[in-house]
Amino acid sequence: MRYALTALAALPGLALAYSNPESCSGTCVVSDPGLMRRVSDGKYFRFSTGGEITFATSDSLFGPWTGVGSVVPGGSRIDLSGNTDLWAPDLHYIEGTYYCFYAVSTFGSQSSAIGLATSTTMELNSWTDHGSIGVASSSGKLYNAIDPNLIKADGTFYMNFGSFYDDIYQVKMNSAGTKTAGSAAYNIAYNATSTHSEEGAYMYQYGNYYYLFFSSGACCGYDTDRPAAGEEYKIMVCRSTEATGNFVDKNGVACRESGGSPVLESHGTVYGPGGQGVYDDPKYGTILYYHYINTEIGYADGDKQFGWNVIDWSDGWPSI
Ligand SMILES: *[C@@H]1O[C@H](CO)[C@@H](O)[C@H](O)[C@H]1NC(C)=O
């Protein structure tokens, strides 16, 4: 356990302690991890930004992780520049099929789209790319069509996505969760005070609430351009009894009005944690998984490490 000085400074009198990431062996370099366990044999599949969604497998969450290859080795069918450099995989298991949502984008450009590949085994070369799910952005929109995250609430699928501009959006999906239902996207989280962005949404239902996890701050390029302390990536959360809005933080501040409570920030040798997801593991319970910089390894994007911790929900909010 180490004490997060930035959190202590922000909340006088309240000591926040963060656990260190669990150990990882084998291929532990990862950005924006997506995690799924195969139902047939319990093998873990861990997906990552870069290439055409590279993935690794392991029999244990601790590793050793072994790199396998890419989800869509030829690149996405989506006709945008960046279709061979896919981002931010989001994994789901729906009625016998594994879904891998991904984003097509180019860093610094608003031309972006969300795609879907499916497989019944997750093996190499077993994935079928279906191209765009109907969520796209171009110059002038209030969002970027990146960082997909599917949630099913009361029988309806919704896609959370976005970053920069007006931060995090949501759109209703069809009954199979494969395409948008055609209605307009709406904002669910926005930080008016930020010079960076909220992105990488991951929504998870626990008890009576939907928890909206997101990454806030400067994500990348720390080796050449490190932000002021506290402005680097961190993992935040808001919650609501509905999946579609009214998210608030621990202090009751609306997530659309710059609210958000920290779940994990830089501490000790951990720097800029983000790109997170939540997984309901049969052995460890609900875990938060993420990437982070280990300051003893290096600050480059290519140095980002895989981390995870069991979530403690005891006060109705996730903490690790
Ligand atoms: C909003 O932005 C400010 C300034 O960058 C930052 O300090 C704060 O933590 C952000 N809040 C959330 C909820 O991300």
The ligand as an SDF file (V2000), in Angstrom:
LIG
                    3D

 14 14  0  0  0  0  0  0  0  0999 V2000
  -11.5620   17.7000  -14.7510 C   0  0  0  0  0  0  0  0  0  0  0  0
  -10.4560   18.4310  -15.2170 O   0  0  0  0  0  0  0  0  0  0  0  0
   -9.6210   18.9640  -14.1940 C   0  0  0  0  0  0  0  0  0  0  0  0
   -8.5480   19.8220  -14.8740 C   0  0  0  0  0  0  0  0  0  0  0  0
   -7.8560   19.0970  -15.8580 O   0  0  0  0  0  0  0  0  0  0  0  0
   -9.0540   17.8190  -13.3810 C   0  0  0  0  0  0  0  0  0  0  0  0
   -8.2270   18.3000  -12.3410 O   0  0  0  0  0  0  0  0  0  0  0  0
  -10.2050   17.0060  -12.7920 C   0  0  0  0  0  0  0  0  0  0  0  0
   -9.7160   15.8950  -12.0600 O   0  0  0  0  0  0  0  0  0  0  0  0
  -11.1220   16.5170  -13.8980 C   0  0  0  0  0  0  0  0  0  0  0  0
  -12.2660   15.8370  -13.3420 N   0  0  0  0  0  0  0  0  0  0  0  0
  -12.6880   14.6750  -13.7850 C   0  0  0  0  0  0  0  0  0  0  0  0
  -13.9030   14.1440  -13.1290 C   0  0  0  0  0  0  0  0  0  0  0  0
  -12.1410   14.0400  -14.6630 O   0  0  0  0  0  0  0  0  0  0  0  0
  1  2  1  0
  1 10  1  0
  2  3  1  0
  3  4  1  0
  3  6  1  0
  4  5  1  0
  6  7  1  0
  6  8  1  0
  8  9  1  0
  8 10  1  0
 10 11  1  0
 11 12  1  0
 12 13  1  0
 12 14  2  0
M  END
$$$$
